Amino acid sequence: MIDPHHKKCHLCDRPLSNNKTKYCPQCSSFAPRLYRLPHKAAKAVRKYIRKHGYVCYYTGMLLDLRDPHSPWYCVFDHWRPHDPHKIVLTSSLLNDMKSDLTESEFWSMIRQLAAHRCRHTKIRKIKLSCWDRDYSNKDLGVVEGDVPAWDTKKCDGTCHICGKRIKGAHSRYCSPCAVLAHRIHMEKVPIQTIKNLWDYIRKHGLVCYYTGMPLVVDDSRSPWYFQFDHWRPHDPGKLVLTSALINDMKSDLSEEEFWYYILQFANYKDNGTKVRKRSLAYWCRLTPVEDI
């Protein structure tokens, strides 16, 4: 029987086996991280831990407190992006996937992606209230007349990438494709990968490989701004076109892993089904201790 006067952990409120310490072994490494939070936010996190334990606020998944390389490592998330007044616990993976989305926007995208995967429904672009990412630095110095070393085709009045007719005898690309060509040139993409990208654009247009959504080329602050994604994380052998938002959500997942967790999260939200963890083949992120 537990002594009612036995000292308890200052964080999780469980009885301590050693009265000389303030925290139990589980909380001892996590507690110092709370000191960096605003007082009210830290108080709310402590209350959450006492009630629920170290589980994800969004999915109820058990979190890892020891391995910062794990996709399930416990991190702090701004419930409303960039607002420090409410901080919640989640995993490193879900924190990446939530990106600069509010909770309602995140679940809206999860449900839309799940519906697209299962029923091939068209994804409706939603206005994101807190999106604050800018990719313009990747496109600095774009000049329509720039010719990458790999483009040896002579000017023939058509865009060398999408194949559309263009004005100007000395132009090789239409305006959208000029940005694409410059980005490819700056990122030193292998020639065979470039050819595969161009074939995809000629066949499908400037649309997301994963969702079929039209991509934005002229607004680097848009969540639908085009990005090149490594189809297999960290492997430059196959690049695909996607949006900035989907690129963030896919994180260090393979395509199969990405869709697996989209469906798992959607099933949890709609049916309360427990999310089943899977080993991630390409996850190699190190979550810094200063994760807020």
C-alpha positions, 0 to 999 in steps of 0.5 A: 500500500502506498504511503499517502505522505509519500513524496510525489513527482512534481510533474506527473504526480506519481509517487517517487521511490526516492524522496531526494528527487523532485521528478520520477525517472520518466519526467527528469529529462523532460521537466527542464524543457518546460522552463522555456515555455511561458508560465501559463502554457507550461502550467497547462502542459503539466496539467495535461501530463497529470491527466493523460500522460505523455501522449499526443494531443492530436492522436493519443499516441504514446510519445517517446521521451528518450530518443530525439531521432525517433519520429515519435519523440515528444515535442511541443507544438503551437496549437495555433501556429506562431502563438505561444499562449497554447502549447500542446504535446505531439510527436516529431512526425505529426509536428512536421505534418501539421506544419503551419496549419491550425488544428482544424486546417490540419484535420481538414487536409487529412480528411481530404487527402484520405478521401482522395486516396480512397475515392479519388475525390478532388482536393479543395484548396482551403485558405490557411490563416497562419501560413507564413513560409516563403520560398522566394530565396530559391528563385533569386536571380531567375532570368528567362534567358538563362540557359542551363548547361544541360539544355542544348536544344535550339530555340524553335518557338516552343517551350523546351519543358511543357511544349507550349508555343511561346513568343520570342525567337530567343526564348526557350521557356514560357514564364512558369517553366523558366522558374522551373528550369532555373530551380533545377539548374541551381539544385544540380539535379541529375540529367535523367531525373530532369528528363523524367520531370519534363516528361511528367510536365508535358503529360500532366502539366504543373500539377502535384504528383501525389494529389493532382492539384494545380500548382502555383508558380508565381507566388512563393508564399502560397502553400500551393507553391511548387516544390521538387520532392524526393520521391524516396527521401534523400534519393535524388534519383527521382524527383516529383512535383508537389506543393509546399504544403504537401512537401512539408506534410510528407516530411521524411516519409516514402510515398507508401508511408505517407499515405499509410499515416494519412489514412491512419490519422483520418481513421482515428479522427473519424472513428477513434481507431488507435493509430498503429505505429510503423517503422519508417525506412528513411526517417533520419531527423534529429529533433533539437531539444530547443523544439519550440 
